[in-house]
């Protein structure tokens, strides 16, 4: 999990870097399931999901980043990187995406 003090530092850091609004999302969930076949356990599954999302708003522009590393220094760095993008106005123009479609290139050849 992430400490309350770390969240406070992230929020304050984002605002101190010029963001109009800073938001932190934390997900830490666990799930388990059991599948039965003919009243016998057939399969057991368990999963763990953890991540931290940070969103900074600059006017009507939103900048979002995420990490699965709860280290405070790395989260502050992530917040700084988002703020740097927000302050420089770096956003992806939808037209740019349309003009440069993603092209899949296979990584491995099959014999």
PyMOL commands that place a pseudoatom at each C-alpha (Angstrom):
pseudoatom trace, name=CA, resn=UNK, resi=1, chain=A, elem=C, hetatm=0, pos=[0.000, 0.000, 0.000]
pseudoatom trace, name=CA, resn=UNK, resi=2, chain=A, elem=C, hetatm=0, pos=[1.024, 3.639, -0.157]
pseudoatom trace, name=CA, resn=UNK, resi=3, chain=A, elem=C, hetatm=0, pos=[1.429, 5.941, 2.851]
pseudoatom trace, name=CA, resn=UNK, resi=4, chain=A, elem=C, hetatm=0, pos=[-0.991, 8.831, 3.388]
pseudoatom trace, name=CA, resn=UNK, resi=5, chain=A, elem=C, hetatm=0, pos=[2.031, 11.169, 3.693]
pseudoatom trace, name=CA, resn=UNK, resi=6, chain=A, elem=C, hetatm=0, pos=[3.255, 10.091, 0.250]
pseudoatom trace, name=CA, resn=UNK, resi=7, chain=A, elem=C, hetatm=0, pos=[-0.127, 10.872, -1.309]
pseudoatom trace, name=CA, resn=UNK, resi=8, chain=A, elem=C, hetatm=0, pos=[-0.113, 14.287, 0.361]
pseudoatom trace, name=CA, resn=UNK, resi=9, chain=A, elem=C, hetatm=0, pos=[3.388, 15.001, -0.999]
pseudoatom trace, name=CA, resn=UNK, resi=10, chain=A, elem=C, hetatm=0, pos=[2.324, 14.000, -4.522]
pseudoatom trace, name=CA, resn=UNK, resi=11, chain=A, elem=C, hetatm=0, pos=[-0.753, 16.252, -4.372]
pseudoatom trace, name=CA, resn=UNK, resi=12, chain=A, elem=C, hetatm=0, pos=[1.249, 19.205, -3.051]
pseudoatom trace, name=CA, resn=UNK, resi=13, chain=A, elem=C, hetatm=0, pos=[4.061, 18.632, -5.555]
pseudoatom trace, name=CA, resn=UNK, resi=14, chain=A, elem=C, hetatm=0, pos=[1.685, 18.622, -8.507]
pseudoatom trace, name=CA, resn=UNK, resi=15, chain=A, elem=C, hetatm=0, pos=[0.101, 21.883, -7.398]
pseudoatom trace, name=CA, resn=UNK, resi=16, chain=A, elem=C, hetatm=0, pos=[3.474, 23.474, -6.661]
pseudoatom trace, name=CA, resn=UNK, resi=17, chain=A, elem=C, hetatm=0, pos=[4.536, 22.668, -10.243]
pseudoatom trace, name=CA, resn=UNK, resi=18, chain=A, elem=C, hetatm=0, pos=[1.630, 24.672, -11.644]
pseudoatom trace, name=CA, resn=UNK, resi=19, chain=A, elem=C, hetatm=0, pos=[-1.159, 22.126, -12.020]
pseudoatom trace, name=CA, resn=UNK, resi=20, chain=A, elem=C, hetatm=0, pos=[-4.665, 23.461, -11.439]
pseudoatom trace, name=CA, resn=UNK, resi=21, chain=A, elem=C, hetatm=0, pos=[-5.673, 20.123, -9.936]
pseudoatom trace, name=CA, resn=UNK, resi=22, chain=A, elem=C, hetatm=0, pos=[-3.845, 16.956, -8.890]
pseudoatom trace, name=CA, resn=UNK, resi=23, chain=A, elem=C, hetatm=0, pos=[-5.417, 13.561, -8.298]
pseudoatom trace, name=CA, resn=UNK, resi=24, chain=A, elem=C, hetatm=0, pos=[-4.023, 10.246, -7.055]
pseudoatom trace, name=CA, resn=UNK, resi=25, chain=A, elem=C, hetatm=0, pos=[-5.657, 6.856, -7.645]
pseudoatom trace, name=CA, resn=UNK, resi=26, chain=A, elem=C, hetatm=0, pos=[-4.545, 3.788, -5.723]
pseudoatom trace, name=CA, resn=UNK, resi=27, chain=A, elem=C, hetatm=0, pos=[-5.721, 0.278, -6.519]
pseudoatom trace, name=CA, resn=UNK, resi=28, chain=A, elem=C, hetatm=0, pos=[-4.812, -2.660, -4.332]
pseudoatom trace, name=CA, resn=UNK, resi=29, chain=A, elem=C, hetatm=0, pos=[-7.138, -5.566, -4.882]
pseudoatom trace, name=CA, resn=UNK, resi=30, chain=A, elem=C, hetatm=0, pos=[-7.069, -9.307, -4.480]
pseudoatom trace, name=CA, resn=UNK, resi=31, chain=A, elem=C, hetatm=0, pos=[-9.486, -11.820, -5.873]
pseudoatom trace, name=CA, resn=UNK, resi=32, chain=A, elem=C, hetatm=0, pos=[-9.946, -15.555, -5.738]
pseudoatom trace, name=CA, resn=UNK, resi=33, chain=A, elem=C, hetatm=0, pos=[-12.250, -17.938, -7.523]
pseudoatom trace, name=CA, resn=UNK, resi=34, chain=A, elem=C, hetatm=0, pos=[-12.997, -21.624, -7.374]
pseudoatom trace, name=CA, resn=UNK, resi=35, chain=A, elem=C, hetatm=0, pos=[-14.443, -23.583, -10.277]
pseudoatom trace, name=CA, resn=UNK, resi=36, chain=A, elem=C, hetatm=0, pos=[-16.322, -26.765, -9.554]
pseudoatom trace, name=CA, resn=UNK, resi=37, chain=A, elem=C, hetatm=0, pos=[-16.890, -29.698, -11.867]
pseudoatom trace, name=CA, resn=UNK, resi=38, chain=A, elem=C, hetatm=0, pos=[-19.151, -32.501, -10.695]
pseudoatom trace, name=CA, resn=UNK, resi=39, chain=A, elem=C, hetatm=0, pos=[-19.110, -31.006, -7.186]
pseudoatom trace, name=CA, resn=UNK, resi=40, chain=A, elem=C, hetatm=0, pos=[-15.303, -31.221, -7.043]
pseudoatom trace, name=CA, resn=UNK, resi=41, chain=A, elem=C, hetatm=0, pos=[-12.818, -28.404, -7.201]
pseudoatom trace, name=CA, resn=UNK, resi=42, chain=A, elem=C, hetatm=0, pos=[-11.593, -28.228, -10.788]
pseudoatom trace, name=CA, resn=UNK, resi=43, chain=A, elem=C, hetatm=0, pos=[-9.643, -24.994, -10.715]
pseudoatom trace, name=CA, resn=UNK, resi=44, chain=A, elem=C, hetatm=0, pos=[-8.519, -22.363, -8.225]
pseudoatom trace, name=CA, resn=UNK, resi=45, chain=A, elem=C, hetatm=0, pos=[-7.483, -18.905, -9.357]
pseudoatom trace, name=CA, resn=UNK, resi=46, chain=A, elem=C, hetatm=0, pos=[-6.054, -16.019, -7.405]
pseudoatom trace, name=CA, resn=UNK, resi=47, chain=A, elem=C, hetatm=0, pos=[-4.931, -12.585, -8.564]
pseudoatom trace, name=CA, resn=UNK, resi=48, chain=A, elem=C, hetatm=0, pos=[-3.411, -9.484, -7.065]
pseudoatom trace, name=CA, resn=UNK, resi=49, chain=A, elem=C, hetatm=0, pos=[-3.612, -6.046, -8.676]
pseudoatom trace, name=CA, resn=UNK, resi=50, chain=A, elem=C, hetatm=0, pos=[-1.702, -2.994, -7.469]
pseudoatom trace, name=CA, resn=UNK, resi=51, chain=A, elem=C, hetatm=0, pos=[-1.080, 0.347, -9.117]
pseudoatom trace, name=CA, resn=UNK, resi=52, chain=A, elem=C, hetatm=0, pos=[-0.939, 4.079, -8.566]
pseudoatom trace, name=CA, resn=UNK, resi=53, chain=A, elem=C, hetatm=0, pos=[-2.279, 6.601, -11.064]
pseudoatom trace, name=CA, resn=UNK, resi=54, chain=A, elem=C, hetatm=0, pos=[-1.531, 10.319, -10.996]
pseudoatom trace, name=CA, resn=UNK, resi=55, chain=A, elem=C, hetatm=0, pos=[-3.476, 12.893, -12.992]
pseudoatom trace, name=CA, resn=UNK, resi=56, chain=A, elem=C, hetatm=0, pos=[-2.610, 16.570, -13.306]
pseudoatom trace, name=CA, resn=UNK, resi=57, chain=A, elem=C, hetatm=0, pos=[-4.944, 19.105, -14.901]
pseudoatom trace, name=CA, resn=UNK, resi=58, chain=A, elem=C, hetatm=0, pos=[-3.620, 22.218, -16.626]
pseudoatom trace, name=CA, resn=UNK, resi=59, chain=A, elem=C, hetatm=0, pos=[-6.623, 24.201, -17.798]
pseudoatom trace, name=CA, resn=UNK, resi=60, chain=A, elem=C, hetatm=0, pos=[-8.614, 21.804, -19.975]
pseudoatom trace, name=CA, resn=UNK, resi=61, chain=A, elem=C, hetatm=0, pos=[-5.643, 19.450, -20.555]
pseudoatom trace, name=CA, resn=UNK, resi=62, chain=A, elem=C, hetatm=0, pos=[-5.171, 16.300, -18.475]
pseudoatom trace, name=CA, resn=UNK, resi=63, chain=A, elem=C, hetatm=0, pos=[-1.852, 14.492, -18.023]
pseudoatom trace, name=CA, resn=UNK, resi=64, chain=A, elem=C, hetatm=0, pos=[-1.925, 10.973, -16.597]
pseudoatom trace, name=CA, resn=UNK, resi=65, chain=A, elem=C, hetatm=0, pos=[0.766, 8.534, -15.546]
pseudoatom trace, name=CA, resn=UNK, resi=66, chain=A, elem=C, hetatm=0, pos=[0.790, 5.310, -13.570]
pseudoatom trace, name=CA, resn=UNK, resi=67, chain=A, elem=C, hetatm=0, pos=[3.198, 3.041, -11.765]
pseudoatom trace, name=CA, resn=UNK, resi=68, chain=A, elem=C, hetatm=0, pos=[3.198, -0.199, -9.843]
pseudoatom trace, name=CA, resn=UNK, resi=69, chain=A, elem=C, hetatm=0, pos=[6.166, 1.052, -7.788]
pseudoatom trace, name=CA, resn=UNK, resi=70, chain=A, elem=C, hetatm=0, pos=[5.063, 2.653, -4.485]
pseudoatom trace, name=CA, resn=UNK, resi=71, chain=A, elem=C, hetatm=0, pos=[8.478, 4.278, -3.903]
pseudoatom trace, name=CA, resn=UNK, resi=72, chain=A, elem=C, hetatm=0, pos=[7.861, 7.909, -2.930]
pseudoatom trace, name=CA, resn=UNK, resi=73, chain=A, elem=C, hetatm=0, pos=[10.845, 9.315, -4.851]
pseudoatom trace, name=CA, resn=UNK, resi=74, chain=A, elem=C, hetatm=0, pos=[9.728, 7.605, -8.066]
pseudoatom trace, name=CA, resn=UNK, resi=75, chain=A, elem=C, hetatm=0, pos=[6.147, 8.846, -7.682]
pseudoatom trace, name=CA, resn=UNK, resi=76, chain=A, elem=C, hetatm=0, pos=[7.359, 12.409, -7.106]
pseudoatom trace, name=CA, resn=UNK, resi=77, chain=A, elem=C, hetatm=0, pos=[9.517, 12.070, -10.247]
pseudoatom trace, name=CA, resn=UNK, resi=78, chain=A, elem=C, hetatm=0, pos=[6.493, 10.821, -12.190]
pseudoatom trace, name=CA, resn=UNK, resi=79, chain=A, elem=C, hetatm=0, pos=[4.518, 13.842, -10.938]
pseudoatom trace, name=CA, resn=UNK, resi=80, chain=A, elem=C, hetatm=0, pos=[7.374, 16.146, -12.022]
pseudoatom trace, name=CA, resn=UNK, resi=81, chain=A, elem=C, hetatm=0, pos=[7.439, 14.580, -15.489]
pseudoatom trace, name=CA, resn=UNK, resi=82, chain=A, elem=C, hetatm=0, pos=[3.688, 15.053, -15.860]
pseudoatom trace, name=CA, resn=UNK, resi=83, chain=A, elem=C, hetatm=0, pos=[3.966, 18.662, -14.697]
pseudoatom trace, name=CA, resn=UNK, resi=84, chain=A, elem=C, hetatm=0, pos=[6.799, 19.313, -17.145]
pseudoatom trace, name=CA, resn=UNK, resi=85, chain=A, elem=C, hetatm=0, pos=[4.605, 18.040, -19.973]
pseudoatom trace, name=CA, resn=UNK, resi=86, chain=A, elem=C, hetatm=0, pos=[1.679, 20.127, -18.741]
pseudoatom trace, name=CA, resn=UNK, resi=87, chain=A, elem=C, hetatm=0, pos=[3.739, 23.292, -18.412]
pseudoatom trace, name=CA, resn=UNK, resi=88, chain=A, elem=C, hetatm=0, pos=[5.200, 22.894, -21.889]
pseudoatom trace, name=CA, resn=UNK, resi=89, chain=A, elem=C, hetatm=0, pos=[1.774, 22.135, -23.367]
pseudoatom trace, name=CA, resn=UNK, resi=90, chain=A, elem=C, hetatm=0, pos=[2.897, 18.783, -24.771]
pseudoatom trace, name=CA, resn=UNK, resi=91, chain=A, elem=C, hetatm=0, pos=[-0.201, 16.910, -25.724]
pseudoatom trace, name=CA, resn=UNK, resi=92, chain=A, elem=C, hetatm=0, pos=[-0.902, 14.550, -28.564]
pseudoatom trace, name=CA, resn=UNK, resi=93, chain=A, elem=C, hetatm=0, pos=[-3.059, 16.113, -31.235]
pseudoatom trace, name=CA, resn=UNK, resi=94, chain=A, elem=C, hetatm=0, pos=[-5.736, 13.613, -32.379]
pseudoatom trace, name=CA, resn=UNK, resi=95, chain=A, elem=C, hetatm=0, pos=[-4.969, 14.611, -35.978]
pseudoatom trace, name=CA, resn=UNK, resi=96, chain=A, elem=C, hetatm=0, pos=[-1.362, 13.509, -35.475]
pseudoatom trace, name=CA, resn=UNK, resi=97, chain=A, elem=C, hetatm=0, pos=[-2.577, 10.098, -34.355]
pseudoatom trace, name=CA, resn=UNK, resi=98, chain=A, elem=C, hetatm=0, pos=[-4.844, 9.782, -37.375]
pseudoatom trace, name=CA, resn=UNK, resi=99, chain=A, elem=C, hetatm=0, pos=[-1.991, 10.638, -39.740]
pseudoatom trace, name=CA, resn=UNK, resi=100, chain=A, elem=C, hetatm=0, pos=[0.372, 8.139, -38.107]
pseudoatom trace, name=CA, resn=UNK, resi=101, chain=A, elem=C, hetatm=0, pos=[-1.556, 4.910, -37.586]
pseudoatom trace, name=CA, resn=UNK, resi=102, chain=A, elem=C, hetatm=0, pos=[-0.028, 2.096, -35.587]
pseudoatom trace, name=CA, resn=UNK, resi=103, chain=A, elem=C, hetatm=0, pos=[1.511, -0.593, -37.745]
pseudoatom trace, name=CA, resn=UNK, resi=104, chain=A, elem=C, hetatm=0, pos=[2.128, -4.019, -36.291]
pseudoatom trace, name=CA, resn=UNK, resi=105, chain=A, elem=C, hetatm=0, pos=[5.404, -5.644, -37.217]
pseudoatom trace, name=CA, resn=UNK, resi=106, chain=A, elem=C, hetatm=0, pos=[5.967, -9.207, -36.118]
pseudoatom trace, name=CA, resn=UNK, resi=107, chain=A, elem=C, hetatm=0, pos=[8.819, -9.707, -33.685]
pseudoatom trace, name=CA, resn=UNK, resi=108, chain=A, elem=C, hetatm=0, pos=[9.543, -13.288, -34.557]
pseudoatom trace, name=CA, resn=UNK, resi=109, chain=A, elem=C, hetatm=0, pos=[9.339, -15.380, -37.681]
pseudoatom trace, name=CA, resn=UNK, resi=110, chain=A, elem=C, hetatm=0, pos=[7.621, -18.723, -37.551]
pseudoatom trace, name=CA, resn=UNK, resi=111, chain=A, elem=C, hetatm=0, pos=[9.094, -21.733, -39.304]
for i in range(1, 111): cmd.bond("trace and resi %d" % i, "trace and resi %d" % (i + 1))
show_as sticks, trace
zoom trace
